[in-house]
Amino acid sequence: MINMEPVLKRGYTAWDRGLLPIDEFTERVAAVKSEMQRAGLAAVLVWGGGLAMSTRETGDYPYVTGATGGGIIVITPEGDPSVVTAGGGREIPFQRTLTWINELTPGGGFVVGGAPVRKVLEARQVTSGTLGTVGAGGLPLSVYSQIEQTFDGYQLQPFDQVFRTLRDRKRPREVLAIRTALRIATDATAAAQQSFAAGASNARALVEAERSARMNRARDFRALANIETDGLAPYEGLSDDRRQPLALWVAVEYNGYWADTTLMWPIPDSGAETTRAIDAMVAAARPGAAARAVAQAGLSVLSEASAQNALMYGLGNGIGLALRDQPTISPTSDDVLTDGQVLSLRVAGLQSGKVALDSAIVQVTADGARRLVAR
């Protein structure tokens, strides 16, 4: 789903230590270090947040730090990771409340590498060798060239694929975090339904969905609804227009993890087409399956008009530390599903010329796709 992103993140921002305790992150770092040693690397550098200017939100930075924001993570064989943050020094006290990492060095604004990172490496006696890079491919070529000059004496080697393989397989606490976000999203659609049933407009119902999500401690919120259109549109101001049925897509982020869901209310009498498409994609999702085959399974049960509409909005993708992560569920995708991935599957079909929605969040397992329920 293509949606508007808020400029300012105003939602609840805190570290839920009960959900994601310190040992969750130390175990992740231990796995990274094991792969780092296997690859013969002296250290791994992870560009995250706004620094890796790829169009895809990767979630690499919060995977290690547990925090939102941006910076460069330095992982060396000994000791905990160190972070050169993207902001200035006055932000460090607040950032310390969001992460388990103690060594935070302000980068002084928009930092992409250079002296601060090299100082960290040299202080840890890593003065030569091969550095694995994660997220550097999203940097402009001119910036990457500067980084190569800065790290003269080291060799740079992409480590993205190994790192993303670790990230793809969702750990049990990560699944709980996604289910927690799903509960917030589901409660939000319930609030929208109640508001719409009481006579509110489609725009007002979306507002009530966001109110519910924010009250339930969502840090970020995205939504689309059939506001003054038979398709889906973002909220751009109050409107008294009321269209039935209400079609609503909601995505929320809690403690770094995303989940999304959909609502159609009242439920159309003949809305089974989108449900059949979701069921077909769930049945096709298993380790080793091509993402394009999963997409085709859903499209095969849709009418031509519904299939075209569904492709316009997108059939789904990986979800977790990013709202849109790998793999992409599309008939042109080259991605392959792997064990442990969590997928958001969506179908925005057509019914009588109006958008009709259905969705599911599933985890890919050896026994097939398992639907996740709100926690």
Secondary structure as the mmCIF struct_conf table of DSSP 4:
data_model
#
loop_
_struct_conf.conf_type_id
_struct_conf.id
_struct_conf.beg_label_comp_id
_struct_conf.beg_label_asym_id
_struct_conf.beg_label_seq_id
_struct_conf.end_label_comp_id
_struct_conf.end_label_asym_id
_struct_conf.end_label_seq_id
BEND BEND1 VAL A 7 LEU A 8
BEND BEND2 GLY A 11 GLY A 11
TURN_TY1_P TURN_TY1_P1 ARG A 17 LEU A 19
BEND BEND3 LEU A 20 LEU A 20
HELX_RH_AL_P HELX_RH_AL_P1 ILE A 22 ARG A 38
TURN_TY1_P TURN_TY1_P2 ALA A 39 GLY A 40
BEND BEND4 ALA A 42 ALA A 42
STRN STRN1 ALA A 43 GLY A 48
HELX_RH_3T_P HELX_RH_3T_P1 GLY A 49 LEU A 51
BEND BEND5 ALA A 52 ALA A 52
BEND BEND6 THR A 55 ARG A 56
HELX_RH_AL_P HELX_RH_AL_P2 ASP A 60 THR A 65
BEND BEND7 GLY A 66 GLY A 66
BEND BEND8 GLY A 69 GLY A 69
STRN STRN2 GLY A 71 ILE A 75
BEND BEND9 PRO A 77 ASP A 80
STRN STRN3 SER A 82 THR A 85
BEND BEND10 ALA A 86 GLY A 87
HELX_RH_3T_P HELX_RH_3T_P2 GLY A 89 GLU A 91
HELX_RH_AL_P HELX_RH_AL_P3 ILE A 92 ARG A 96
TURN_TY1_P TURN_TY1_P3 THR A 97 LEU A 98
BEND BEND11 TRP A 100 TRP A 100
STRN STRN4 LEU A 104 PRO A 106
BEND BEND12 GLY A 109 PHE A 110
BEND BEND13 GLY A 113 GLY A 114
HELX_RH_AL_P HELX_RH_AL_P4 ALA A 115 ALA A 123
TURN_TY1_P TURN_TY1_P4 ARG A 124 GLN A 125
BEND BEND14 SER A 128 SER A 128
STRN STRN5 GLY A 129 VAL A 134
BEND BEND15 GLY A 135 GLY A 135
HELX_RH_3T_P HELX_RH_3T_P3 ALA A 136 GLY A 138
BEND BEND16 LEU A 139 LEU A 139
HELX_RH_AL_P HELX_RH_AL_P5 LEU A 141 THR A 150
TURN_TY1_P TURN_TY1_P5 PHE A 151 GLY A 153
STRN STRN6 TYR A 154 PRO A 158
HELX_RH_AL_P HELX_RH_AL_P6 ASP A 160 ASP A 168
BEND BEND17 ARG A 169 ARG A 169
HELX_RH_AL_P HELX_RH_AL_P7 PRO A 172 ALA A 197
TURN_TY1_P TURN_TY1_P6 ALA A 198 GLY A 199
HELX_RH_AL_P HELX_RH_AL_P8 ASN A 202 MET A 215
TURN_TY1_P TURN_TY1_P7 ASN A 216 ARG A 217
BEND BEND18 ARG A 219 ARG A 219
STRN STRN7 ASP A 220 ALA A 225
BEND BEND19 ILE A 227 GLY A 231
STRN STRN8 ALA A 233 ALA A 233
BEND BEND20 GLY A 237 GLY A 237
BEND BEND21 GLN A 244 PRO A 245
STRN STRN9 LEU A 246 TYR A 254
TURN_TY1_P TURN_TY1_P8 ASN A 255 GLY A 256
STRN STRN10 TYR A 257 TRP A 265
BEND BEND22 PRO A 266 PRO A 266
HELX_LH_PP_P HELX_LH_PP_P1 ILE A 267 PRO A 268
TURN_TY1_P TURN_TY1_P9 ASP A 269 GLY A 271
HELX_RH_AL_P HELX_RH_AL_P9 ALA A 272 ALA A 284
TURN_TY1_P TURN_TY1_P10 PRO A 287 GLY A 288
STRN STRN11 ALA A 290 ALA A 290
HELX_RH_AL_P HELX_RH_AL_P10 ALA A 291 LEU A 299
TURN_TY1_P TURN_TY1_P11 SER A 300 VAL A 301
BEND BEND23 LEU A 302 LEU A 302
HELX_RH_AL_P HELX_RH_AL_P11 GLU A 304 TYR A 313
STRN STRN12 GLY A 316 GLY A 318
BEND BEND24 GLY A 320 ARG A 324
STRN STRN13 ASP A 325 THR A 328
BEND BEND25 SER A 330 SER A 330
TURN_TY1_P TURN_TY1_P12 PRO A 331 THR A 332
STRN STRN14 VAL A 336 VAL A 336
TURN_TY1_P TURN_TY1_P13 ASP A 339 GLY A 340
STRN STRN15 VAL A 342 GLN A 351
TURN_TY1_P TURN_TY1_P14 SER A 352 GLY A 353
STRN STRN16 LYS A 354 THR A 365
TURN_TY1_P TURN_TY1_P15 ALA A 366 ASP A 367
STRN STRN17 GLY A 368 ARG A 371
#
